[in-house]
Structures are given as structure tokens and as C-alpha cells.
Amino acid sequence: MKLQLYVPDGRYAPWIEGFAEVLPEAQCLTWEESRDAQADFAVVWRPPVEMLRGRTDLRAIFNLGAGVDGILRLRDDDPAALPAGIPIVRLDDAGMAAQMAEYVSAAVLRDFRKLDAYATQAAAGTWKFIKPHRRADFTIGVMGIGTLGSHIARTLAQFGFPVRGWSRSAKHVEGVQPFHGDAGRAAFLDGLRVLVNVLPLTPDTENIIDADLLARLAPGAHLINVARGQHLVEADLLAAVKAGHIGAATLDVFREEPLPAEHPFWQEPRITITPHISALTLREDSIAQIASKIRALGEGKPIAGIVDIARGY
């Protein structure tokens, strides 16, 4: 069995060592050293188009993340870039859900307990009580109720917040008020105090966080984006923040990464910026999950995480 690996940073050794440990029957080769060789499986993150175009040898392509836009984007310039009939398999979780729930919870609780306001007071040497939020009024909406989003929503509900969830199709998450489809989106957004975006990036969701969407949120609302930068119309967010309608934004993803030094987000104190760290790929967990799925395919068993190319996730 042969695995062909591609990671943009070129740090292959830990991946090769990891697969050798849990899948010793497989020979792991980097894309650069095996361009003309056939392989059974490709394991990739944001691969070059020449790695996949026209391939007929692969049994499956494993994506080193939950979001698959890094593969599906190849079709933008070349509709034949992805080999027909070969399944693309995303990571189901691999430790990312817990990390993302921690990140979002930290941002929500900092806002709910007004810790930024107290930090500003402390810097000025001021000792003063600030009226707290009412928990019942602090409604949080999670947009995208997949593996990651459902875990985030359940975690927030455990703090006692009213939590809504929106997805493309109907889904049930315990403790979360469900909304779905275009018909349910306006009611989901109406009056939210916090909006958390965990949507997959597709043509339908690109630029979904625009002026119209932001206007539906409660005055002083907090936007948390941990999905993709392309979901957000940046100029619309800046305008809403400067107008005071959006009180804060916590952004972990951006259209251009690293975020350029001249980007206006850096100059806006109400926008918190982190460098795409809300959920890091855990190498050992990812390798174990991929190895398990490879073995399941070898035994003719079904696996989770196969991407619906038409839907984009």
C-alpha cells in the first residue's frame, strides 16, 4: 500500500513517522519525490492542482482538516482538476471540536462578564462596578451545526445561555433551538447578542456575513468567526463596528493570511485578532483517524466524512 503526502510547509518527517507507527504496512512518500508514481491514497492539505488532475490510481483523497475548500478551490480555474469518482474524505474532528469550543467559550465569557471593560478600567486605575448582562437576554447563535458547530453549541448551552443553531437542513442538538434553510435564517439571526460562524465555505456561503446579516443582530452584538475569512464582507463589518451596531468582533480567520500589517482591522480596538489558531490539526489524532478509515475501506466497510462535492462539504 502506498500513501502520497502533501503539506504546504514541507514538514513531512512527523507525518511519515506517524503513519509508519500506526499503519506499518503502508509506504509513505512525499508528493515531491513521487510525482510520477502511482499511489493508493493521497493525504493532503491545500494540494497543488497537478497532484490530483487526471488521477485514476487513487482509492481516496484524505484532507488534513474539516474544511475542504482548499481542495475544492482547485475547480475554480480548472473544472477537471479533481479526479472523477475518487472520494474526498475530511477529518471528522481529530481533536478540533474541543479546541474550537474552548476558543469560542473564552470569547463569549469574556464578553458576558465584561472583562475587556474591566481591563480598560484597571489600566486607568479605576475601581467601578459595571452592570452585568442578564443571562436570559444573552442569546447566542451558532451558524453551522456540523461536527464542530454542534459541539460548540452544546458547550455554550451548558453555561445556561439561550443558544440557537442554524444549518442548511434540519438538525437537532440537545439544548439548542433549531433553525434551518433560507426560510429559517432571519428568525435565527433576529436579536442575537453573539453570532458564531462555523459554516463550511461554499459558493452559497461566501460573503454571507454582510451588512444585511449584521443589521439583524442585537445592537452591540459580538461576531465570532472561526470558519473562513471569505464568509465575511470585511468592509461591512468595519462599518458596523464604527457605527456602534457591532460592539465587538473576534476573528480567527481572514481572506488573506497572514493578515497584512496595513489592514484596518489592526487599528480597530473592538476587533480581536488571532492567527488562525482556534482549532489546530492534532497530528497524532489525525493520523489515527485516517489510518482507521484506510483499514475500513480495505475491509469494504463504510466510512464517515466523505465529502458531497455538489454541496461543498
Secondary structure, DSSP 8 states (H G I E B T S, - for coil): -EEEEE-TT---HHHHHHHHHH-TTSEEEETTT-TTS--SEEEESS--HHHHTT--S-SEEEESSS--HHHHGGGGT-TT-S-TT--EE--S-TTHHHHHHHHHHHHHHHHHTTHHHHHHHHHTT---------GGG--EEEE--SHHHHHHHHHHHHTT--EEEEESS----TT-EEEEHHHHHHHHHTT-SEEEE-----TTTTT-BSHHHHHHS-TTEEEEE-S-GGGB-HHHHHHHHHHTSEEEEEE---SSSS--TT-GGGG-TTEEE--S-SS---HHHHHHHHHHHHHHHHTT---S-B--TTTT-
